[in-house]
C-alpha cells in the first residue's frame, strides 16, 4: 500500500512538472504576470500565504551566510541563459537581416520553379513584357521602376584569413536598381560607371573580405576590377558587391539573360493584380512574390536550424543547472532542518514551507536569468558574424538580442528554478518533525 502511495505521489509530481512547463511555455507574458499578481495577493490575504512570506523572509535573510552555495545556482543558470540567448540572438539577427531586405511595395519576379535568384534565368523578351505591367510604378520620365538583375557567386580572399577564399554574391544591376531600392545609400566613393569594370561594395562585404577598399584592384572572373564606392542599406544587400549588369554578363558569359526583376509597385495593394497580370500572359513562365515574402522564405530554413541548435544546447545545459540547484537546495534544507521542524511544530503548515523553499530557489534563478541576459546583451548584441546564404554566398549579419529573447531567457531561468526547488521543498514539508529535531 505504501509503495502504491509513493508511486502515485511520484506520478503526480511528474504530471505537475509537465503541466507547469507546458503552461510556462504556452502562456504569454500578460497571463504569467496575472498569475504572479494572484500569487502575491494569496501571500498577502491568506494565513498560509503570510506564513509562506515569513518563512521566505527568514530564508532570504540567510543567503549571505550561504553565498558560495547560492552562487552555484546563480552562476549555473546565468550560463544557461547567456548561451541560450546568444544562440537565439544569432538566429534572430540572421532572420532580421534577410527579411528586412524586402517590403510589400516591391516585387521580385523569377523564372517559374526557381527557389532563389542564382537558380533563375530569364530572357530579355520576358523582362520586357514584365516591365510593361501597369501595376509597376513609373519615375518622373515615365520609365518603369523595374530593375533586371544578374546574380553570380564570386570568390574573394577573406579578411580574417587571406589564404582562404570565401563566396560573395556579385549583383549586376543598372541605374534603375538605385531607384527601386531607395534605402541603398553610398557612404564612400561613387557609383560605378556603365560599361566599366567597377565595383560598389556593401559595408558587410567589406568587413568580411579583403581588398574591398575604394581604389583597390582585384580579379573577378579572370578580369581586373576596381572598387570605386561603398554602400549601406541596413539589410542583407550590404553583404553583396554591385557592378554594371552588362559587364557582369559579358565577364561571366550570361548573354542578355538576367536572374530576376525587382519592381517597385504603385502600392502594396497592387501586388495581387501584378501577379495576376503576369500569370495571365501565356508567354511568361514566371513566379512573382513580394520581396518581403521572398526574403522571409530565404531566411526561414537557416533561422529554424539556428533556433533548434540554441534550444538543444540550452536544454542540455539546463539539465546540468537543475542538478546544481537540486544539490544546493537539498543541502540548504538539510542545514535548516531544525529551523523548518520548529516552524512546523509551532503551527506552520506544509504548503508555506514548500512555497518558501521554492520562492528562494526561483529568486536565485531569477538573479541568474537577469545576469545571463545582461551578459549576453553586453557581449553579443551587435556582434558581427557571417554564414552561408542560399548555400553559396556569405551573408554578414549582426546578433540581435531583443527584449523578447531576454524575456524568453528569464522564463527558462524561472523554469529551472521551479524544477530545481520542487523536490527539496517537498522534502522539507514532509520531513517528520521529531526526526528532524533529533537529527539536528
N, C-alpha and C positions, 0 to 999 in steps of 0.2 A: 504493500500500500504506500509506504513511504517512497519507494522507488518510483511508483507511478506519479506521486505528487511532484517529485523532483523533475520527472520527465515533462509533466505538464507545465511546471513552472519554467523550465528551460525553453520549451516550445513557445510559451507566452512571451518570454524575453526576446526570442528571435523575431517573432511577429511584431513586437513593439519596435525593435530596431528597424525592421524592414519598412514598417508603416511610417516611422519617423523620417527615415532617409528618403523615402518616396515623396512624402509630403514636403520635405525640405527642398527637394529638387524641383518639384512641380509648382509649389505655391509662389506667387510673385511677392516682391518685397512689401507692398502695401498690406497684404494678408499676413505676412510674418510680423510686421510692425503691430498690426491689430492684435495678434496673439500675444506679443510682448506686453502690450498695454493691458490686456486682460489678465496676464500673469502678474503684472505689477499691482493691479487692483486686488487680486486674490491675496497677495502678500500684505497689503495694507488693511483690507477689510475683514479678513478671517483670522480666527485664532491660530489655525495651523500655519497660515501664511506669515503671521507675526513671529511665530516660533521659528519658522524657517529663516526669516530675516535675522533673528537674533543669533541663531547658530552660524549663519553665513558670516555675520559680522565678526564673531569670535574667530572663525577660521581665517578670514581675510586679514585680521589684525596680526596673525602669527605667520603670515607669509614671509616676513622679513627674517624670521628665525629659520625658515626652510628655503632660503634663497637659492642654494645650489640645486636642490631637487626641483623647485619650481622653474628654475631656468631651463632644465632639461625639457620640460613641456613647452615652454615658450619658444625656445630656440628650434626645437624639432618641428613644431608647427609652422614657425616662420620660414624654415627651409622649404617645407612642402608648398606653402602659399607662394613663396618667392619664385620657385621653379615653375609651378603651375601657371602663375600669372605671366611669367616671362615667355613661356612657350605659347600660351594663348595669345599674348601680345604680338608674337611673330605672325601667327595666323591672321589676326585682326589687321595688322599692318599690311600684310600682303593683300588681303581682300579689299581693304580700303584703297590702296594704291591702284589696283587694277580696276575695281568697279568705279572709282571716281574719274576714270578716263572717259566716261561716256555720260550722256544725258538723254532725255526723252525727246528733245527737239532735233536730234541728229540721228541719221540712219546710216547703217553700213550695209552694202549690198555685196554678196559673194556669189560665186558660182554655186548652183544647186548641189547640195550634198557635201559641201565643204564645211568643216568644223572650225577652220582657222584661216587666216589670210595666207599663210605660207602654203596652204594646200589648194588655193583657189587660183584659177586662171580665167580671165575674162577678155573677150575680143574687143577690138576698137568699135565695131558695129554695135555690140551690146552696150558699151559705155555711152555711145552717142544717143542710143534710144533711152537709156536711163536718165540722162541729163535733160531730156525733153519733158520729163514728167511734170505736170502742172503743180504738184504739191511741193516741189523744190523751190526754196526762196531765191530771189534774184538780188544782185547788187545794184548800185546806182546806175550802172551802164546796161542793165538788163541781162547780165550774164548769170547763168545758174550757179548757185553756191554749191557746186559739186566738185569733188577732188578725186580723180582717178589716181590710184597709188599702187606702187610696186614694192613688195617686201621680200628681201633676201637675207640670209644669215651670213655674216662675215666673221672672220676670226681676227682677234687682236690680242696682243700681249696684256696680261693682267697687271694692274698697278702693284699688287702685293707680291707678285711673283712673275717677273718679266720673262722667265724661261718657260712659262706655261701660258698657252693661249686660252682665251675664253670666247664664247659666241655672243656677238652683239647683233641686234636687228638693224639693218640698213634699210631705211624707208625712202623710196624715190617719190618725190612729190613735185607739184607745180606751184605757181603763185597762189592758186585758189586754196591750198591747204591752210595757209595762214588765216584766210577769211573764215573758213569753216571752223577753225579752232582758235577763237579769239583769246583763249587763255594761254596760248603759247606765246611767250614774250622773250625777245633777245635780251640777255643780260651782259654779254660781252661781244665785241666784234660786230659783224654784219651778216646779212643773209648771203647765201650762195648766189652766184650769177648763173643764169640759164646757159647751158652749153659748156660749162666748165666743170672740171673735176674738183669741186669744192664741197666741203662738208660743214654742216652746222650740227653740233653735238649737244645732247642733253646733259644737264648737270649730273644726273645719276650715272650716265655712261662715263663721264669724265672722272668721277670718283672711282669707278670700277676698273677702268682700262688706262694703260699708259699712252703717252704721246698724243693726247687729245687736247692740248692747249692751243689757243689761237696762234696761227703762224706755223704750227708743226706740220711736217710732211709724213705721210705713211703710205703703205701699199694695201690696196683692196682690189681683189680680182686681178692681181698682177699688174695693176696700173697705179701710178703715183697720184695721190690726192693731197689737198691742202686743207687744213682746218681753218675756217675763217670766222666762226662765231660759236657762241654758247647760248642755249635757250633753257628756260624753265617753264614748267606747266603745272606743277603740283600733282601730277598723276603718273601713270605708267609710261607716258611718252618720253619722260626725262631719261629713260634707260635706252633710248634709241639714238641713231645718227641719221640725219636727213641730208639728202642731196637731190640734184635735179633728176627727175624721173627718166627723161630721155637718155641722159648719160649713164644712169644706173642700168637701164635696159640694154644699152649698147655694150657696156662692160660685161654684163652677165648674160648676154645673148638671149634676151627675152623678147626681142622684136617690139611690136606695138601692143602687146598684151599687157594687162595690168591685173593685180591681185584683187583689188576691191575698189569700191566707190564710196566715199564718205560724202553725205549730202546734208546740208542744213535745210530743215523743213520750214514751211511757212508758219507752223505752230506745232506743239506737241500732239495736239489732237488730229493732225493731218496724217499721222503715220499709217493708220488703218487704210485710209484712202490711197496713200502712196503704195502700200503693199498690194492693194487690190489692183491698182493700175499696172504694176509690174506682172502680177500673176495673170492678168487678162491678156497680156501680149504673148502670142504663141511663139514669137521669135526669141523670147528670153527664157532661159533655164537658170533662174537666179533665185536667191533667197535673201530677203530683207529683214533686218532686225533693228530696233533702236540700239544705239551704241551702249546705252545703259544696260540693256538685257544681254548684249553680246559680251561685254567685258565682265559682267557678273558671272556669266556662264564660264568664261575663261578662267576665272579665279576660284570657282566653286570646288573643283577637284583638289587643288593644292591646299586650299584653306581647310577643307574637310580632313585631309591627311594630317596636316599640322595640328589641328584641334584634337584629333584622335591620339596622336603621339603625346600631346600635352596631358590629356586626361589619363592615359595609361601610365605615363611616368608619375603623374601626381598621385594616382591611386596606389601605385607600388610604394611610394614614399609615405603616403598617408597610413598605410598598414604599419610601417615602422613607427610612425608618430603615435599611433593608437597604442601600440605596445609600450612605448615610452611613457605615455600618460597613464596607462594601467599600472605599470610598476611604481610610478611616482605616487599615484593616489592610493594604491594598496598600502604602500609604506606610510603614507600620511594617516590613513585610517588606523593602521596598527599603532602608530605613535600616539594617536589621540583616542585610543580605545577606552581608557579610563574616563576621559572627559565625556565622550559620547555616551558611555554607560551611565555616568552620573546624571546627564541630562535626561536620559530615558527613565531613570529611576525616580526623578522628581516630577514626572508627568509629561515630558516631551514625547510626542508620537513618532512613529517610524517615518511617516511621509515628510515632516520637516527635516529630519536628518538626511533622507535621500536627496531632497531638494537642495539642502545646504552644500552637501559634498559635490553635487553636480554643478551647482552655480559656481563653486570655487574653481572647478576644472574648466568650465566654459569661460570664466573670466580670464584664466591663464591662456586659454585657446584664443580668445578674442585679442588679447595682447599680442600673441604670436601672429595672428592674422593681420593685424594692423602693421606690425613690424615687417612682416614679409612683403605685404603690399607696398609699403613705403620704400623698402629697399628695391623692389622690382621697378617701381616708378622712377626712383633716382638713377638707377643703373641702366635700365633698358629703354625707358621712354625716349623715343627719338633716335635710338641706336640704329645705325645703317647696316643693312645686310643685303645679300643678293641670293637669288635662286633661279632655277630654270623656269622660264615662262613659255608655255606651249611646247615644252620638251626640247627646244632648240636654242633659245636665246636667253641670256641672263637678264633678270629684272632686278633693279635696285629698289629697295623699299625701306621704310623705317618702321621699327617696332612701335606699336600703338597701345600704350597702357591706358585704356579708357576707364571711366568711372564704373561702367558695368562689369569690367573684368575685376576691378578691385572689390566690388560687392560680391562677385562670384567667389573670389578668394576668401573673403570673410565668411561666406556660407560654408565653404569647405572646412575652415578652421573651427567653426562652431559645431559642425557635424562630427569632426574628430574629437572635440572636447566632450560632446554628448556620449559618444561610444566609449571613450576612454574613462569617463566618470561614472557610467551607469553601474557597472559591476562592483566597483569599490563602494559606491553609495548603497547598493543593496546589501552588501556585506555589513556595512556599518549599521544599517537599520535592522538587520536580522540577527546580529551577534547577541547571544544570550547575555543578559546584564550581569548575572553572577559570575559567569566565566570571564567576562571582560574585566570586572573588578578584581577577581582573583589573579588573573594573568598580569594585570598592571602592578 
